[in-house]
Every structure is written in C-alpha cells, then in structure tokens.
Amino acid sequence: MESDRSGIRAESQLGGSGVTLSRLDLERSAASTGFQVEPLEKVFRLLELLQLVRLLNGAGEIHPEILTTDEAMQSIIRTRPALKLNALNVQKLKA
C-alpha cells in the first residue's frame, strides 16, 4: 500500500462500510487474483466512494462513515455545501 499518500498505514484497517481489509487481507487478495496490492487498495477505495455517490444521488443521503471512521472527517464531509445541496435536490425530486 502507498501508506505515505493514502493516509493508511500498513497495520491499519481499510474500509468503513462493513468491509474492513487489513494489509494482510489485501495481500491475500492480491496473491489469489494476481493483481498488485496497491491497485487493489485503490479499487476498494473507489468502490467505497461509488457507494457514497450512489446513496447521495439515489436517496439524497450523505454517509461519510462509508469513507472514514474519523468522526471529525465525517463531520467535515457531512457539512460540505455541495454535498448538502445535492442531497437536498435529490430529496426534493423524490418528494
């Protein structure tokens, strides 16, 4: 993993949406699929981001816990004006 860029240390957990992957999990997945660890980590992170966007655009809900367990970061994500406006617009369209 690119711990210097991703903010994830080798011993930390990856995930926030019920699936938590450790460095060992990533290495096992890489070994079984033939992919490198770093691209797999990026794919898992992108899938989390995709899930967040689907919930935002589909239900008008902001779920930062999908991306991070850090409560301060969750608060920052939850209060982003663009995300709040998008969520409000989706909720209005669904009403």
Steps between C-alpha positions, in 0.01 A plus 500: 500500500608854444478595864665836446230618256185322608520581869474129578785337685585137433355390832179700469166385371353592165133556463209663668195334353494168678790356307830555674817390330835484669834498323496120531153482340621713210810285458289182496263649243794608289654153517174326408413735213843575361453874546741722692407619849505873418250485209270276706503750784406775256216290358358438847521871583333591170220251570441671835485836326259361241274372779502846660407666169222247432343568839531874449352500151250222561360584840631848576696366796854586602680207663861599571547194723540305176829678440641553847458410864650836604211696651661838430540413133144365489378835631697687234358280224146525638511881501647556151267746327508324162410164655224655711354676196513180293328305778230768534436503124466121489261505795288769332485303175392187688228681694 
